[in-house]
Amino acid sequence: MALEKITLPMDVPAECGDLTATLTSNPQKITKHEKYADSIVKNMLLHSRTGAFERRAVDPSATTEEALNLAYYGVLAETPSFNITMEKP
């Protein structure tokens, strides 16, 4: 089956050029923003580790429970219909 050659209206090639330019520049912008965000996170981590810090014992079960509660209420705030039952062992 051979492809049929068609002629596009005058405004379509210009629109295609705009779309091509956008599709070409988007990955470049994404990469630039990714590197910028990565730099921010790295600097925040370096900043948070400077100075004196205190080591202390923690209860892994309590920490896990707190993390689960934070995650649950975070999702619930975004999706009010969300429902899940969590049981403690």
C-alpha positions in Angstrom: 0.0 0.0 0.0 1.6 3.3 -1.1 1.3 6.5 0.9 -0.7 9.2 -0.7 1.0 12.6 -1.0 -1.1 15.5 0.3 -0.7 19.3 0.3 -1.1 21.0 3.6 -2.8 24.3 4.0 -0.5 27.4 4.3 -1.0 27.8 8.1 -0.1 24.1 9.0 3.6 24.2 8.1 4.1 27.2 10.3 2.2 25.5 13.2 4.4 22.4 12.7 7.5 24.5 12.9 6.3 26.1 16.2 5.5 22.6 17.6 8.9 21.3 16.5 10.6 24.2 18.2 8.7 23.6 21.4 9.4 19.9 21.4 13.1 20.6 20.8 13.4 23.1 23.6 11.3 21.3 26.3 13.9 18.5 27.0 16.6 21.2 27.3 14.5 23.2 29.8 13.7 20.0 31.7 17.4 19.2 31.9 18.2 22.7 33.1 15.5 22.6 35.8 16.6 19.1 36.9 20.2 20.3 37.4 19.0 23.4 39.3 16.7 21.3 41.6 19.5 18.8 42.1 21.8 21.6 43.1 19.3 23.0 45.6 18.7 19.6 47.2 22.5 18.9 47.5 23.1 22.3 49.1 20.2 21.8 51.5 21.6 18.4 52.5 25.1 19.9 53.0 23.6 22.7 55.1 21.6 20.4 57.3 24.6 18.3 58.2 26.9 21.2 59.3 27.5 21.9 63.0 27.1 19.8 66.0 24.4 17.2 66.1 23.1 14.9 68.8 22.7 11.2 68.4 19.8 9.7 70.3 18.0 6.4 70.4 14.7 6.3 68.6 11.8 3.8 68.6 11.6 2.4 65.0 8.0 1.4 65.5 7.0 4.9 66.6 8.9 6.5 63.8 7.3 4.2 61.2 3.8 4.9 62.7 4.4 8.6 62.5 5.6 8.4 58.9 2.6 6.3 57.9 0.2 8.8 59.6 1.9 11.7 57.8 1.6 10.0 54.5 -2.0 9.0 55.1 -3.1 12.5 56.0 -1.1 14.0 53.1 -2.9 11.7 50.6 -6.3 12.3 52.4 -5.8 16.1 52.1 -5.3 15.7 48.3 -7.9 13.0 47.8 -10.8 13.2 50.3 -12.4 10.0 49.1 -9.2 8.0 49.9 -9.7 5.4 52.6 -7.4 2.7 54.0 -7.3 0.7 57.1 -4.0 0.3 58.9 -3.6 -2.3 61.6 -0.8 -2.4 64.2 0.8 -5.8 64.6 
